[in-house]
Amino acid sequence: MYVGRTVVGLPTGIYKFMVFPLHFPDRTEAVRTRVAITFPGMPAELANVAELCLASLVFHVGFIRSTVPPTYPIFQTPVF
C-alpha cells in the first residue's frame, strides 16, 4: 500500500487514508479450503496473499460478471 500511495502522490502518513485490503473476517478452515481449491499449486508461503486475492474476487464478483466477457477464463474457476 505504501508504494502505491507514494507512486500516485497521495499522502502517506495521514490516518484517514489508511485502508485495509479486502479480507475475510475469520480465518476458518472453510476459507483455507477454498483458497486451496481456487489456487491449486500455490506455495504455502503465499497462502496469506492468496486469501486476500480470493476475498477481492468474492467481493468484486458482481462487477466482474457485468464487465468481463463470459468467455474469459476466470469464469472457469471455482469462484464462478
mmCIF file of the N, C-alpha and C atoms, coordinates in Angstrom:
data_MODEL
# 
_entry.id   MODEL 
# 
loop_
_atom_site.group_PDB 
_atom_site.id 
_atom_site.type_symbol 
_atom_site.label_atom_id 
_atom_site.label_alt_id 
_atom_site.label_comp_id 
_atom_site.label_asym_id 
_atom_site.label_entity_id 
_atom_site.label_seq_id 
_atom_site.pdbx_PDB_ins_code 
_atom_site.Cartn_x 
_atom_site.Cartn_y 
_atom_site.Cartn_z 
_atom_site.occupancy 
_atom_site.B_iso_or_equiv 
_atom_site.pdbx_formal_charge 
_atom_site.auth_seq_id 
_atom_site.auth_comp_id 
_atom_site.auth_asym_id 
_atom_site.auth_atom_id 
_atom_site.pdbx_PDB_model_num 
ATOM 1   N N  . MET A 1 1  ? 0.815   -1.184  0.000   1.00 0.00 ? 1  MET A N  1 
ATOM 2   C CA . MET A 1 1  ? 0.000   0.000   0.000   1.00 0.00 ? 1  MET A CA 1 
ATOM 3   C C  . MET A 1 1  ? 0.867   1.260   0.000   1.00 0.00 ? 1  MET A C  1 
ATOM 4   N N  . TYR A 1 2  ? 1.958   1.225   0.752   1.00 0.00 ? 2  TYR A N  1 
ATOM 5   C CA . TYR A 1 2  ? 2.808   2.397   0.849   1.00 0.00 ? 2  TYR A CA 1 
ATOM 6   C C  . TYR A 1 2  ? 3.363   2.793   -0.512  1.00 0.00 ? 2  TYR A C  1 
ATOM 7   N N  . VAL A 1 3  ? 3.859   1.824   -1.253  1.00 0.00 ? 3  VAL A N  1 
ATOM 8   C CA . VAL A 1 3  ? 4.436   2.117   -2.566  1.00 0.00 ? 3  VAL A CA 1 
ATOM 9   C C  . VAL A 1 3  ? 3.375   2.700   -3.487  1.00 0.00 ? 3  VAL A C  1 
ATOM 10  N N  . GLY A 1 4  ? 2.190   2.109   -3.496  1.00 0.00 ? 4  GLY A N  1 
ATOM 11  C CA . GLY A 1 4  ? 1.115   2.605   -4.357  1.00 0.00 ? 4  GLY A CA 1 
ATOM 12  C C  . GLY A 1 4  ? 0.742   4.042   -4.045  1.00 0.00 ? 4  GLY A C  1 
ATOM 13  N N  . ARG A 1 5  ? 0.620   4.348   -2.759  1.00 0.00 ? 5  ARG A N  1 
ATOM 14  C CA . ARG A 1 5  ? 0.260   5.718   -2.360  1.00 0.00 ? 5  ARG A CA 1 
ATOM 15  C C  . ARG A 1 5  ? 1.369   6.694   -2.756  1.00 0.00 ? 5  ARG A C  1 
ATOM 16  N N  . THR A 1 6  ? 2.606   6.278   -2.576  1.00 0.00 ? 6  THR A N  1 
ATOM 17  C CA . THR A 1 6  ? 3.737   7.144   -2.904  1.00 0.00 ? 6  THR A CA 1 
ATOM 18  C C  . THR A 1 6  ? 3.819   7.394   -4.404  1.00 0.00 ? 6  THR A C  1 
ATOM 19  N N  . VAL A 1 7  ? 3.643   6.346   -5.187  1.00 0.00 ? 7  VAL A N  1 
ATOM 20  C CA . VAL A 1 7  ? 3.752   6.464   -6.646  1.00 0.00 ? 7  VAL A CA 1 
ATOM 21  C C  . VAL A 1 7  ? 2.722   7.431   -7.207  1.00 0.00 ? 7  VAL A C  1 
ATOM 22  N N  . VAL A 1 8  ? 1.493   7.391   -6.684  1.00 0.00 ? 8  VAL A N  1 
ATOM 23  C CA . VAL A 1 8  ? 0.453   8.271   -7.225  1.00 0.00 ? 8  VAL A CA 1 
ATOM 24  C C  . VAL A 1 8  ? 0.400   9.621   -6.525  1.00 0.00 ? 8  VAL A C  1 
ATOM 25  N N  . GLY A 1 9  ? 1.288   9.835   -5.547  1.00 0.00 ? 9  GLY A N  1 
ATOM 26  C CA . GLY A 1 9  ? 1.388   11.147  -4.913  1.00 0.00 ? 9  GLY A CA 1 
ATOM 27  C C  . GLY A 1 9  ? 0.392   11.400  -3.806  1.00 0.00 ? 9  GLY A C  1 
ATOM 28  N N  . LEU A 1 10 ? -0.212  10.360  -3.248  1.00 0.00 ? 10 LEU A N  1 
ATOM 29  C CA . LEU A 1 10 ? -1.160  10.542  -2.148  1.00 0.00 ? 10 LEU A CA 1 
ATOM 30  C C  . LEU A 1 10 ? -0.411  10.668  -0.827  1.00 0.00 ? 10 LEU A C  1 
ATOM 31  N N  . PRO A 1 11 ? -1.036  11.321  0.152   1.00 0.00 ? 11 PRO A N  1 
ATOM 32  C CA . PRO A 1 11 ? -0.385  11.433  1.460   1.00 0.00 ? 11 PRO A CA 1 
ATOM 33  C C  . PRO A 1 11 ? -0.129  10.044  2.051   1.00 0.00 ? 11 PRO A C  1 
ATOM 34  N N  . THR A 1 12 ? 1.004   9.877   2.699   1.00 0.00 ? 12 THR A N  1 
ATOM 35  C CA . THR A 1 12 ? 1.348   8.554   3.226   1.00 0.00 ? 12 THR A CA 1 
ATOM 36  C C  . THR A 1 12 ? 1.194   8.448   4.733   1.00 0.00 ? 12 THR A C  1 
ATOM 37  N N  . GLY A 1 13 ? 1.183   9.539   5.452   1.00 0.00 ? 13 GLY A N  1 
ATOM 38  C CA . GLY A 1 13 ? 1.149   9.474   6.908   1.00 0.00 ? 13 GLY A CA 1 
ATOM 39  C C  . GLY A 1 13 ? -0.145  9.934   7.540   1.00 0.00 ? 13 GLY A C  1 
ATOM 40  N N  . ILE A 1 14 ? -1.196  10.080  6.784   1.00 0.00 ? 14 ILE A N  1 
ATOM 41  C CA . ILE A 1 14 ? -2.463  10.567  7.323   1.00 0.00 ? 14 ILE A CA 1 
ATOM 42  C C  . ILE A 1 14 ? -3.392  9.383   7.555   1.00 0.00 ? 14 ILE A C  1 
ATOM 43  N N  . TYR A 1 15 ? -3.877  9.228   8.784   1.00 0.00 ? 15 TYR A N  1 
ATOM 44  C CA . TYR A 1 15 ? -4.678  8.060   9.135   1.00 0.00 ? 15 TYR A CA 1 
ATOM 45  C C  . TYR A 1 15 ? -5.963  7.940   8.325   1.00 0.00 ? 15 TYR A C  1 
ATOM 46  N N  . LYS A 1 16 ? -6.516  9.043   7.835   1.00 0.00 ? 16 LYS A N  1 
ATOM 47  C CA . LYS A 1 16 ? -7.770  8.998   7.077   1.00 0.00 ? 16 LYS A CA 1 
ATOM 48  C C  . LYS A 1 16 ? -7.626  8.216   5.771   1.00 0.00 ? 16 LYS A C  1 
ATOM 49  N N  . PHE A 1 17 ? -6.415  8.065   5.314   1.00 0.00 ? 17 PHE A N  1 
ATOM 50  C CA . PHE A 1 17 ? -6.185  7.384   4.046   1.00 0.00 ? 17 PHE A CA 1 
ATOM 51  C C  . PHE A 1 17 ? -5.766  5.931   4.228   1.00 0.00 ? 17 PHE A C  1 
ATOM 52  N N  . MET A 1 18 ? -5.672  5.489   5.455   1.00 0.00 ? 18 MET A N  1 
ATOM 53  C CA . MET A 1 18 ? -5.251  4.115   5.709   1.00 0.00 ? 18 MET A CA 1 
ATOM 54  C C  . MET A 1 18 ? -6.447  3.176   5.580   1.00 0.00 ? 18 MET A C  1 
ATOM 55  N N  . VAL A 1 19 ? -6.333  2.221   4.692   1.00 0.00 ? 19 VAL A N  1 
ATOM 56  C CA . VAL A 1 19 ? -7.417  1.278   4.433   1.00 0.00 ? 19 VAL A CA 1 
ATOM 57  C C  . VAL A 1 19 ? -6.831  -0.128  4.385   1.00 0.00 ? 19 VAL A C  1 
ATOM 58  N N  . PHE A 1 20 ? -7.493  -1.048  5.058   1.00 0.00 ? 20 PHE A N  1 
ATOM 59  C CA . PHE A 1 20 ? -7.064  -2.442  4.998   1.00 0.00 ? 20 PHE A CA 1 
ATOM 60  C C  . PHE A 1 20 ? -7.532  -3.064  3.695   1.00 0.00 ? 20 PHE A C  1 
ATOM 61  N N  . PRO A 1 21 ? -6.803  -4.032  3.183   1.00 0.00 ? 21 PRO A N  1 
ATOM 62  C CA . PRO A 1 21 ? -7.266  -4.723  1.974   1.00 0.00 ? 21 PRO A CA 1 
ATOM 63  C C  . PRO A 1 21 ? -8.504  -5.554  2.298   1.00 0.00 ? 21 PRO A C  1 
ATOM 64  N N  . LEU A 1 22 ? -9.254  -5.905  1.266   1.00 0.00 ? 22 LEU A N  1 
ATOM 65  C CA . LEU A 1 22 ? -10.401 -6.779  1.472   1.00 0.00 ? 22 LEU A CA 1 
ATOM 66  C C  . LEU A 1 22 ? -9.913  -8.085  2.084   1.00 0.00 ? 22 LEU A C  1 
ATOM 67  N N  . HIS A 1 23 ? -10.670 -8.585  3.056   1.00 0.00 ? 23 HIS A N  1 
ATOM 68  C CA . HIS A 1 23 ? -10.267 -9.813  3.733   1.00 0.00 ? 23 HIS A CA 1 
ATOM 69  C C  . HIS A 1 23 ? -11.491 -10.488 4.338   1.00 0.00 ? 23 HIS A C  1 
ATOM 70  N N  . PHE A 1 24 ? -11.340 -11.757 4.676   1.00 0.00 ? 24 PHE A N  1 
ATOM 71  C CA . PHE A 1 24 ? -12.396 -12.482 5.362   1.00 0.00 ? 24 PHE A CA 1 
ATOM 72  C C  . PHE A 1 24 ? -12.284 -12.173 6.856   1.00 0.00 ? 24 PHE A C  1 
ATOM 73  N N  . PRO A 1 25 ? -13.412 -12.025 7.556   1.00 0.00 ? 25 PRO A N  1 
ATOM 74  C CA . PRO A 1 25 ? -13.341 -11.659 8.975   1.00 0.00 ? 25 PRO A CA 1 
ATOM 75  C C  . PRO A 1 25 ? -12.677 -12.727 9.845   1.00 0.00 ? 25 PRO A C  1 
ATOM 76  N N  . ASP A 1 26 ? -12.821 -13.988 9.457   1.00 0.00 ? 26 ASP A N  1 
ATOM 77  C CA . ASP A 1 26 ? -12.223 -15.077 10.229  1.00 0.00 ? 26 ASP A CA 1 
ATOM 78  C C  . ASP A 1 26 ? -11.427 -15.983 9.301   1.00 0.00 ? 26 ASP A C  1 
ATOM 79  N N  . ARG A 1 27 ? -10.335 -16.486 9.799   1.00 0.00 ? 27 ARG A N  1 
ATOM 80  C CA . ARG A 1 27 ? -9.505  -17.411 9.013   1.00 0.00 ? 27 ARG A CA 1 
ATOM 81  C C  . ARG A 1 27 ? -9.913  -18.835 9.378   1.00 0.00 ? 27 ARG A C  1 
ATOM 82  N N  . THR A 1 28 ? -11.038 -19.255 8.851   1.00 0.00 ? 28 THR A N  1 
ATOM 83  C CA . THR A 1 28 ? -11.567 -20.571 9.172   1.00 0.00 ? 28 THR A CA 1 
ATOM 84  C C  . THR A 1 28 ? -11.000 -21.631 8.241   1.00 0.00 ? 28 THR A C  1 
ATOM 85  N N  . GLU A 1 29 ? -11.250 -22.873 8.602   1.00 0.00 ? 29 GLU A N  1 
ATOM 86  C CA . GLU A 1 29 ? -10.831 -23.983 7.747   1.00 0.00 ? 29 GLU A CA 1 
ATOM 87  C C  . GLU A 1 29 ? -11.526 -23.895 6.395   1.00 0.00 ? 29 GLU A C  1 
ATOM 88  N N  . ALA A 1 30 ? -12.786 -23.427 6.387   1.00 0.00 ? 30 ALA A N  1 
ATOM 89  C CA . ALA A 1 30 ? -13.527 -23.281 5.127   1.00 0.00 ? 30 ALA A CA 1 
ATOM 90  C C  . ALA A 1 30 ? -12.822 -22.292 4.199   1.00 0.00 ? 30 ALA A C  1 
ATOM 91  N N  . VAL A 1 31 ? -12.323 -21.197 4.744   1.00 0.00 ? 31 VAL A N  1 
ATOM 92  C CA . VAL A 1 31 ? -11.600 -20.212 3.928   1.00 0.00 ? 31 VAL A CA 1 
ATOM 93  C C  . VAL A 1 31 ? -10.317 -20.834 3.383   1.00 0.00 ? 31 VAL A C  1 
ATOM 94  N N  . ARG A 1 32 ? -9.568  -21.509 4.233   1.00 0.00 ? 32 ARG A N  1 
ATOM 95  C CA . ARG A 1 32 ? -8.316  -22.135 3.783   1.00 0.00 ? 32 ARG A CA 1 
ATOM 96  C C  . ARG A 1 32 ? -8.578  -23.182 2.703   1.00 0.00 ? 32 ARG A C  1 
ATOM 97  N N  . THR A 1 33 ? -9.659  -23.937 2.861   1.00 0.00 ? 33 THR A N  1 
ATOM 98  C CA . THR A 1 33 ? -10.006 -24.954 1.865   1.00 0.00 ? 33 THR A CA 1 
ATOM 99  C C  . THR A 1 33 ? -10.345 -24.308 0.532   1.00 0.00 ? 33 THR A C  1 
ATOM 100 N N  . ARG A 1 34 ? -11.119 -23.236 0.562   1.00 0.00 ? 34 ARG A N  1 
ATOM 101 C CA . ARG A 1 34 ? -11.499 -22.565 -0.682  1.00 0.00 ? 34 ARG A CA 1 
ATOM 102 C C  . ARG A 1 34 ? -10.306 -21.899 -1.360  1.00 0.00 ? 34 ARG A C  1 
ATOM 103 N N  . VAL A 1 35 ? -9.380  -21.402 -0.572  1.00 0.00 ? 35 VAL A N  1 
ATOM 104 C CA . VAL A 1 35 ? -8.151  -20.841 -1.145  1.00 0.00 ? 35 VAL A CA 1 
ATOM 105 C C  . VAL A 1 35 ? -7.382  -21.942 -1.869  1.00 0.00 ? 35 VAL A C  1 
ATOM 106 N N  . ALA A 1 36 ? -7.273  -23.103 -1.242  1.00 0.00 ? 36 ALA A N  1 
ATOM 107 C CA . ALA A 1 36 ? -6.544  -24.221 -1.855  1.00 0.00 ? 36 ALA A CA 1 
ATOM 108 C C  . ALA A 1 36 ? -7.225  -24.698 -3.134  1.00 0.00 ? 36 ALA A C  1 
ATOM 109 N N  . ILE A 1 37 ? -8.560  -24.687 -3.153  1.00 0.00 ? 37 ILE A N  1 
ATOM 110 C CA . ILE A 1 37 ? -9.307  -25.105 -4.347  1.00 0.00 ? 37 ILE A CA 1 
ATOM 111 C C  . ILE A 1 37 ? -9.161  -24.076 -5.463  1.00 0.00 ? 37 ILE A C  1 
ATOM 112 N N  . THR A 1 38 ? -9.230  -22.805 -5.105  1.00 0.00 ? 38 THR A N  1 
ATOM 113 C CA . THR A 1 38 ? -9.177  -21.735 -6.103  1.00 0.00 ? 38 THR A CA 1 
ATOM 114 C C  . THR A 1 38 ? -7.775  -21.548 -6.670  1.00 0.00 ? 38 THR A C  1 
ATOM 115 N N  . PHE A 1 39 ? -6.768  -21.729 -5.839  1.00 0.00 ? 39 PHE A N  1 
ATOM 116 C CA . PHE A 1 39 ? -5.381  -21.518 -6.262  1.00 0.00 ? 39 PHE A CA 1 
ATOM 117 C C  . PHE A 1 39 ? -4.557  -22.789 -6.038  1.00 0.00 ? 39 PHE A C  1 
ATOM 118 N N  . PRO A 1 40 ? -4.860  -23.856 -6.774  1.00 0.00 ? 40 PRO A N  1 
ATOM 119 C CA . PRO A 1 40 ? -4.089  -25.089 -6.581  1.00 0.00 ? 40 PRO A CA 1 
ATOM 120 C C  . PRO A 1 40 ? -2.626  -24.871 -6.975  1.00 0.00 ? 40 PRO A C  1 
ATOM 121 N N  . GLY A 1 41 ? -1.752  -25.454 -6.222  1.00 0.00 ? 41 GLY A N  1 
ATOM 122 C CA . GLY A 1 41 ? -0.332  -25.305 -6.518  1.00 0.00 ? 41 GLY A CA 1 
ATOM 123 C C  . GLY A 1 41 ? 0.290   -24.047 -5.942  1.00 0.00 ? 41 GLY A C  1 
ATOM 124 N N  . MET A 1 42 ? -0.490  -23.248 -5.239  1.00 0.00 ? 42 MET A N  1 
ATOM 125 C CA . MET A 1 42 ? 0.044   -22.026 -4.630  1.00 0.00 ? 42 MET A CA 1 
ATOM 126 C C  . MET A 1 42 ? 1.011   -22.419 -3.513  1.00 0.00 ? 42 MET A C  1 
ATOM 127 N N  . PRO A 1 43 ? 2.223   -21.888 -3.515  1.00 0.00 ? 43 PRO A N  1 
ATOM 128 C CA . PRO A 1 43 ? 3.164   -22.205 -2.438  1.00 0.00 ? 43 PRO A CA 1 
ATOM 129 C C  . PRO A 1 43 ? 2.599   -21.781 -1.080  1.00 0.00 ? 43 PRO A C  1 
ATOM 130 N N  . ALA A 1 44 ? 2.888   -22.550 -0.063  1.00 0.00 ? 44 ALA A N  1 
ATOM 131 C CA . ALA A 1 44 ? 2.383   -22.265 1.285   1.00 0.00 ? 44 ALA A CA 1 
ATOM 132 C C  . ALA A 1 44 ? 2.799   -20.873 1.760   1.00 0.00 ? 44 ALA A C  1 
ATOM 133 N N  . GLU A 1 45 ? 3.953   -20.411 1.310   1.00 0.00 ? 45 GLU A N  1 
ATOM 134 C CA . GLU A 1 45 ? 4.429   -19.081 1.718   1.00 0.00 ? 45 GLU A CA 1 
ATOM 135 C C  . GLU A 1 45 ? 3.526   -17.959 1.208   1.00 0.00 ? 45 GLU A C  1 
ATOM 136 N N  . LEU A 1 46 ? 2.726   -18.237 0.193   1.00 0.00 ? 46 LEU A N  1 
ATOM 137 C CA . LEU A 1 46 ? 1.844   -17.215 -0.377  1.00 0.00 ? 46 LEU A CA 1 
ATOM 138 C C  . LEU A 1 46 ? 0.382   -17.409 0.020   1.00 0.00 ? 46 LEU A C  1 
ATOM 139 N N  . ALA A 1 47 ? 0.128   -18.234 1.018   1.00 0.00 ? 47 ALA A N  1 
ATOM 140 C CA . ALA A 1 47 ? -1.250  -18.514 1.429   1.00 0.00 ? 47 ALA A CA 1 
ATOM 141 C C  . ALA A 1 47 ? -1.987  -17.247 1.860   1.00 0.00 ? 47 ALA A C  1 
ATOM 142 N N  . ASN A 1 48 ? -1.320  -16.363 2.575   1.00 0.00 ? 48 ASN A N  1 
ATOM 143 C CA . ASN A 1 48 ? -1.973  -15.124 3.014   1.00 0.00 ? 48 ASN A CA 1 
ATOM 144 C C  . ASN A 1 48 ? -2.324  -14.232 1.829   1.00 0.00 ? 48 ASN A C  1 
ATOM 145 N N  . VAL A 1 49 ? -1.442  -14.159 0.862   1.00 0.00 ? 49 VAL A N  1 
ATOM 146 C CA . VAL A 1 49 ? -1.704  -13.367 -0.345  1.00 0.00 ? 49 VAL A CA 1 
ATOM 147 C C  . VAL A 1 49 ? -2.873  -13.971 -1.117  1.00 0.00 ? 49 VAL A C  1 
ATOM 148 N N  . ALA A 1 50 ? -2.879  -15.288 -1.243  1.00 0.00 ? 50 ALA A N  1 
ATOM 149 C CA . ALA A 1 50 ? -3.966  -15.965 -1.956  1.00 0.00 ? 50 ALA A CA 1 
ATOM 150 C C  . ALA A 1 50 ? -5.302  -15.719 -1.271  1.00 0.00 ? 50 ALA A C  1 
ATOM 151 N N  . GLU A 1 51 ? -5.301  -15.688 0.054   1.00 0.00 ? 51 GLU A N  1 
ATOM 152 C CA . GLU A 1 51 ? -6.537  -15.424 0.793   1.00 0.00 ? 51 GLU A CA 1 
ATOM 153 C C  . GLU A 1 51 ? -7.062  -14.020 0.500   1.00 0.00 ? 51 GLU A C  1 
ATOM 154 N N  . LEU A 1 52 ? -6.176  -13.046 0.442   1.00 0.00 ? 52 LEU A N  1 
ATOM 155 C CA . LEU A 1 52 ? -6.589  -11.677 0.114   1.00 0.00 ? 52 LEU A CA 1 
ATOM 156 C C  . LEU A 1 52 ? -7.101  -11.592 -1.325  1.00 0.00 ? 52 LEU A C  1 
ATOM 157 N N  . CYS A 1 53 ? -6.456  -12.314 -2.228  1.00 0.00 ? 53 CYS A N  1 
ATOM 158 C CA . CYS A 1 53 ? -6.906  -12.336 -3.624  1.00 0.00 ? 53 CYS A CA 1 
ATOM 159 C C  . CYS A 1 53 ? -8.300  -12.942 -3.734  1.00 0.00 ? 53 CYS A C  1 
ATOM 160 N N  . LEU A 1 54 ? -8.539  -14.031 -3.011  1.00 0.00 ? 54 LEU A N  1 
ATOM 161 C CA . LEU A 1 54 ? -9.856  -14.663 -3.040  1.00 0.00 ? 54 LEU A CA 1 
ATOM 162 C C  . LEU A 1 54 ? -10.913 -13.729 -2.462  1.00 0.00 ? 54 LEU A C  1 
ATOM 163 N N  . ALA A 1 55 ? -10.603 -13.053 -1.375  1.00 0.00 ? 55 ALA A N  1 
ATOM 164 C CA . ALA A 1 55 ? -11.550 -12.105 -0.788  1.00 0.00 ? 55 ALA A CA 1 
ATOM 165 C C  . ALA A 1 55 ? -11.893 -11.004 -1.786  1.00 0.00 ? 55 ALA A C  1 
ATOM 166 N N  . SER A 1 56 ? -10.910 -10.527 -2.511  1.00 0.00 ? 56 SER A N  1 
ATOM 167 C CA . SER A 1 56 ? -11.152 -9.496  -3.514  1.00 0.00 ? 56 SER A CA 1 
ATOM 168 C C  . SER A 1 56 ? -12.016 -10.016 -4.656  1.00 0.00 ? 56 SER A C  1 
ATOM 169 N N  . LEU A 1 57 ? -11.743 -11.235 -5.111  1.00 0.00 ? 57 LEU A N  1 
ATOM 170 C CA . LEU A 1 57 ? -12.565 -11.833 -6.172  1.00 0.00 ? 57 LEU A CA 1 
ATOM 171 C C  . LEU A 1 57 ? -14.014 -11.980 -5.734  1.00 0.00 ? 57 LEU A C  1 
ATOM 172 N N  . VAL A 1 58 ? -14.212 -12.482 -4.511  1.00 0.00 ? 58 VAL A N  1 
ATOM 173 C CA . VAL A 1 58 ? -15.572 -12.676 -3.998  1.00 0.00 ? 58 VAL A CA 1 
ATOM 174 C C  . VAL A 1 58 ? -16.288 -11.332 -3.885  1.00 0.00 ? 58 VAL A C  1 
ATOM 175 N N  . PHE A 1 59 ? -15.604 -10.326 -3.374  1.00 0.00 ? 59 PHE A N  1 
ATOM 176 C CA . PHE A 1 59 ? -16.207 -9.000  -3.213  1.00 0.00 ? 59 PHE A CA 1 
ATOM 177 C C  . PHE A 1 59 ? -16.600 -8.394  -4.559  1.00 0.00 ? 59 PHE A C  1 
ATOM 178 N N  . HIS A 1 60 ? -15.766 -8.604  -5.575  1.00 0.00 ? 60 HIS A N  1 
ATOM 179 C CA . HIS A 1 60 ? -15.983 -7.977  -6.876  1.00 0.00 ? 60 HIS A CA 1 
ATOM 180 C C  . HIS A 1 60 ? -16.701 -8.863  -7.885  1.00 0.00 ? 60 HIS A C  1 
ATOM 181 N N  . VAL A 1 61 ? -17.245 -9.995  -7.461  1.00 0.00 ? 61 VAL A N  1 
ATOM 182 C CA . VAL A 1 61 ? -17.832 -10.951 -8.402  1.00 0.00 ? 61 VAL A CA 1 
ATOM 183 C C  . VAL A 1 61 ? -18.922 -10.309 -9.267  1.00 0.00 ? 61 VAL A C  1 
ATOM 184 N N  . GLY A 1 62 ? -19.754 -9.478  -8.700  1.00 0.00 ? 62 GLY A N  1 
ATOM 185 C CA . GLY A 1 62 ? -20.809 -8.818  -9.476  1.00 0.00 ? 62 GLY A CA 1 
ATOM 186 C C  . GLY A 1 62 ? -20.242 -7.916  -10.558 1.00 0.00 ? 62 GLY A C  1 
ATOM 187 N N  . PHE A 1 63 ? -19.250 -7.131  -10.193 1.00 0.00 ? 63 PHE A N  1 
ATOM 188 C CA . PHE A 1 63 ? -18.610 -6.242  -11.160 1.00 0.00 ? 63 PHE A CA 1 
ATOM 189 C C  . PHE A 1 63 ? -17.932 -7.047  -12.263 1.00 0.00 ? 63 PHE A C  1 
ATOM 190 N N  . ILE A 1 64 ? -17.231 -8.096  -11.885 1.00 0.00 ? 64 ILE A N  1 
ATOM 191 C CA . ILE A 1 64 ? -16.529 -8.919  -12.874 1.00 0.00 ? 64 ILE A CA 1 
ATOM 192 C C  . ILE A 1 64 ? -17.523 -9.533  -13.852 1.00 0.00 ? 64 ILE A C  1 
ATOM 193 N N  . ARG A 1 65 ? -18.614 -10.065 -13.323 1.00 0.00 ? 65 ARG A N  1 
ATOM 194 C CA . ARG A 1 65 ? -19.619 -10.680 -14.210 1.00 0.00 ? 65 ARG A CA 1 
ATOM 195 C C  . ARG A 1 65 ? -20.251 -9.666  -15.158 1.00 0.00 ? 65 ARG A C  1 
ATOM 196 N N  . SER A 1 66 ? -20.376 -8.427  -14.703 1.00 0.00 ? 66 SER A N  1 
ATOM 197 C CA . SER A 1 66 ? -21.040 -7.428  -15.544 1.00 0.00 ? 66 SER A CA 1 
ATOM 198 C C  . SER A 1 66 ? -20.103 -6.765  -16.553 1.00 0.00 ? 66 SER A C  1 
ATOM 199 N N  . THR A 1 67 ? -18.800 -6.907  -16.376 1.00 0.00 ? 67 THR A N  1 
ATOM 200 C CA . THR A 1 67 ? -17.877 -6.203  -17.270 1.00 0.00 ? 67 THR A CA 1 
ATOM 201 C C  . THR A 1 67 ? -16.963 -7.106  -18.097 1.00 0.00 ? 67 THR A C  1 
ATOM 202 N N  . VAL A 1 68 ? -16.763 -8.321  -17.656 1.00 0.00 ? 68 VAL A N  1 
ATOM 203 C CA . VAL A 1 68 ? -15.839 -9.224  -18.353 1.00 0.00 ? 68 VAL A CA 1 
ATOM 204 C C  . VAL A 1 68 ? -16.639 -10.146 -19.270 1.00 0.00 ? 68 VAL A C  1 
ATOM 205 N N  . PRO A 1 69 ? -16.186 -10.364 -20.495 1.00 0.00 ? 69 PRO A N  1 
ATOM 206 C CA . PRO A 1 69 ? -16.905 -11.264 -21.405 1.00 0.00 ? 69 PRO A CA 1 
ATOM 207 C C  . PRO A 1 69 ? -17.042 -12.664 -20.797 1.00 0.00 ? 69 PRO A C  1 
ATOM 208 N N  . PRO A 1 70 ? -18.182 -13.310 -20.998 1.00 0.00 ? 70 PRO A N  1 
ATOM 209 C CA . PRO A 1 70 ? -18.425 -14.623 -20.388 1.00 0.00 ? 70 PRO A CA 1 
ATOM 210 C C  . PRO A 1 70 ? -17.469 -15.717 -20.854 1.00 0.00 ? 70 PRO A C  1 
ATOM 211 N N  . THR A 1 71 ? -16.752 -15.479 -21.930 1.00 0.00 ? 71 THR A N  1 
ATOM 212 C CA . THR A 1 71 ? -15.798 -16.480 -22.418 1.00 0.00 ? 71 THR A CA 1 
ATOM 213 C C  . THR A 1 71 ? -14.430 -16.355 -21.745 1.00 0.00 ? 71 THR A C  1 
ATOM 214 N N  . TYR A 1 72 ? -14.244 -15.365 -20.904 1.00 0.00 ? 72 TYR A N  1 
ATOM 215 C CA . TYR A 1 72 ? -12.962 -15.130 -20.245 1.00 0.00 ? 72 TYR A CA 1 
ATOM 216 C C  . TYR A 1 72 ? -12.635 -16.296 -19.308 1.00 0.00 ? 72 TYR A C  1 
ATOM 217 N N  . PRO A 1 73 ? -11.384 -16.739 -19.260 1.00 0.00 ? 73 PRO A N  1 
ATOM 218 C CA . PRO A 1 73 ? -11.001 -17.916 -18.467 1.00 0.00 ? 73 PRO A CA 1 
ATOM 219 C C  . PRO A 1 73 ? -11.330 -17.842 -16.977 1.00 0.00 ? 73 PRO A C  1 
ATOM 220 N N  . ILE A 1 74 ? -11.455 -16.641 -16.432 1.00 0.00 ? 74 ILE A N  1 
ATOM 221 C CA . ILE A 1 74 ? -11.747 -16.548 -14.998 1.00 0.00 ? 74 ILE A CA 1 
ATOM 222 C C  . ILE A 1 74 ? -13.052 -17.256 -14.641 1.00 0.00 ? 74 ILE A C  1 
ATOM 223 N N  . PHE A 1 75 ? -13.973 -17.333 -15.602 1.00 0.00 ? 75 PHE A N  1 
ATOM 224 C CA . PHE A 1 75 ? -15.259 -17.966 -15.327 1.00 0.00 ? 75 PHE A CA 1 
ATOM 225 C C  . PHE A 1 75 ? -15.168 -19.488 -15.283 1.00 0.00 ? 75 PHE A C  1 
ATOM 226 N N  . GLN A 1 76 ? -13.995 -20.023 -15.533 1.00 0.00 ? 76 GLN A N  1 
ATOM 227 C CA . GLN A 1 76 ? -13.776 -21.467 -15.412 1.00 0.00 ? 76 GLN A CA 1 
ATOM 228 C C  . GLN A 1 76 ? -13.218 -21.829 -14.034 1.00 0.00 ? 76 GLN A C  1 
ATOM 229 N N  . THR A 1 77 ? -13.047 -20.844 -13.166 1.00 0.00 ? 77 THR A N  1 
ATOM 230 C CA . THR A 1 77 ? -12.502 -21.095 -11.834 1.00 0.00 ? 77 THR A CA 1 
ATOM 231 C C  . THR A 1 77 ? -13.622 -21.414 -10.850 1.00 0.00 ? 77 THR A C  1 
ATOM 232 N N  . PRO A 1 78 ? -13.293 -22.047 -9.721  1.00 0.00 ? 78 PRO A N  1 
ATOM 233 C CA . PRO A 1 78 ? -14.319 -22.412 -8.732  1.00 0.00 ? 78 PRO A CA 1 
ATOM 234 C C  . PRO A 1 78 ? -15.093 -21.229 -8.156  1.00 0.00 ? 78 PRO A C  1 
ATOM 235 N N  . VAL A 1 79 ? -14.525 -20.039 -8.171  1.00 0.00 ? 79 VAL A N  1 
ATOM 236 C CA . VAL A 1 79 ? -15.229 -18.874 -7.624  1.00 0.00 ? 79 VAL A CA 1 
ATOM 237 C C  . VAL A 1 79 ? -16.501 -18.594 -8.406  1.00 0.00 ? 79 VAL A C  1 
ATOM 238 N N  . PHE A 1 80 ? -16.467 -18.853 -9.701  1.00 0.00 ? 80 PHE A N  1 
ATOM 239 C CA . PHE A 1 80 ? -17.598 -18.541 -10.555 1.00 0.00 ? 80 PHE A CA 1 
ATOM 240 C C  . PHE A 1 80 ? -18.376 -19.784 -10.902 1.00 0.00 ? 80 PHE A C  1 
# 
